[in-house]
Amino acid sequence: MSEDTFLVHGGRNPLLQEGAVNPPVYHASTIIYPDAKALRHGAATPLEGFRYGRFGTPLSFALEEAVAELEGGYKAVSVPSGLAAITATLLSFAEAGDHILVSDSVYFPTRKFCDQTLKNFGVETEYYDPWLGAGIKERIRPNTRLIYVEAPGSLTFEIQDIPAIAKEAKSQNVLVVMDNTWATPLFFKPFSHGVDVSIQAATKYIVGHADAMLGLITAKDEATWLKIKKKVMELGLCAGSEECFLGLRGLRTLGVRLRQHQENALRLAQWLESQPQVLKVLHPALPSCPGHEIWQRDFLGSSGLFGIILKTEDPGTIDKVLNKIKPFSLGYSWGGFESLAIPLDPGICRAASQWEAGGLGIRLHVGLEDLTDLKQALGRGLKELG
Ligand SMILES: *Cc1c(COP(=O)(O)O)cnc(C)c1O
């Protein structure tokens, strides 16, 4: 089945639900068993089927199966947010005395969790330059448990050489965990590039309408999946039923939405590159962007999120630009249908690498609005720089 067909039909079976097109939402904690034998059997096999609301419902299983199939992995686990997917994965594998390698370009709340909770639990985090590639080899220690990658980097858009990192990791029995939110399972296939665990902040493109928090963790094989599933059950994490419904609904249009985000963002990025007020455009699909060759080699497309660096050092000017660019709304998160903008903080936290932008910037999420309107809006904003 081709991917677009799978997006429409995966994770549902109308004939098993009285013909209704979409699966029902199970609001459930208790599951009733027909007799004592069945109850004892259910208690002894918590991972087989519908056993207790917190362990998953037929709806969360359907969402997990669909996303695992798209990512190309064995099975997924749904959790209440993208960040919960990240923290639960790290807690599934890193133990006291372990060392983990985390990209210096990582999503900031991931960094915070490593620097606070994991540190308190006796796990040492070492940040590495996102451009390191095969050079990661020298950083791997006997107690290195996992390497955490994210491509492109949150806010700074470095594309990592994941196959090169995964090759070194494999040769020393180290796990590779990836935050694959930017590309979604459609534009990057983590398991064909050596990743062991892939994380989606489904809050972004999978839900796609800025109306739910949801995370998914997909594992490459049964043993890896079991470790994560057991930890998620131990932590008491479970995705909400309505949220799973919205995630599954989002999948139906993920392909068309993403292609439109890609088209609008790429055309805007190309146009911005030619504007005199713009110093740099951080968009991996542009040949001028560092890491473009790796993106071209490994990725199947680009999404709607990218950065621009403007020829100004004055935060007040950035604010003036931000106030002039409606229909871009000002707000955090991304992946929904509308265009969004936030200032790009120049004081970006780095431990192992330099990030010198040469100016102040804006992170844009390009939505599904008309391209001409978006271009005009940014044109108005750029005029603030003269
Ligand atoms: C938003 C985001 C997350 C966290 O997702 P939430 O659902 O907001 O917790 C994780 N990684 C990346 C790259 C993100 O952009």
PDBQT file of the ligand as one rigid body, heavy atoms in Angstrom, charges set to zero:
ROOT
HETATM    1  C1  LIG A 401       7.459  20.845  20.588  1.00  0.00    +0.000 C 
HETATM    2  C2  LIG A 401       8.586  19.911  20.520  1.00  0.00    +0.000 A 
HETATM    3  C3  LIG A 401       8.714  18.891  21.452  1.00  0.00    +0.000 A 
HETATM    4  C4  LIG A 401       7.803  18.734  22.631  1.00  0.00    +0.000 C 
HETATM    5  O1  LIG A 401       6.483  18.479  22.286  1.00  0.00    +0.000 OA
HETATM    6  P1  LIG A 401       5.278  18.847  23.286  1.00  0.00    +0.000 P 
HETATM    7  O2  LIG A 401       4.157  18.046  22.781  1.00  0.00    +0.000 OA
HETATM    8  O3  LIG A 401       5.108  20.326  23.226  1.00  0.00    +0.000 OA
HETATM    9  O4  LIG A 401       5.712  18.403  24.669  1.00  0.00    +0.000 OA
HETATM   10  C5  LIG A 401       9.769  18.013  21.291  1.00  0.00    +0.000 A 
HETATM   11  N1  LIG A 401      10.655  18.142  20.296  1.00  0.00    +0.000 NA
HETATM   12  C6  LIG A 401      10.554  19.122  19.379  1.00  0.00    +0.000 A 
HETATM   13  C7  LIG A 401      11.555  19.195  18.289  1.00  0.00    +0.000 C 
HETATM   14  C8  LIG A 401       9.533  20.040  19.473  1.00  0.00    +0.000 A 
HETATM   15  O5  LIG A 401       9.458  21.038  18.583  1.00  0.00    +0.000 OA
ENDROOT
TORSDOF 0
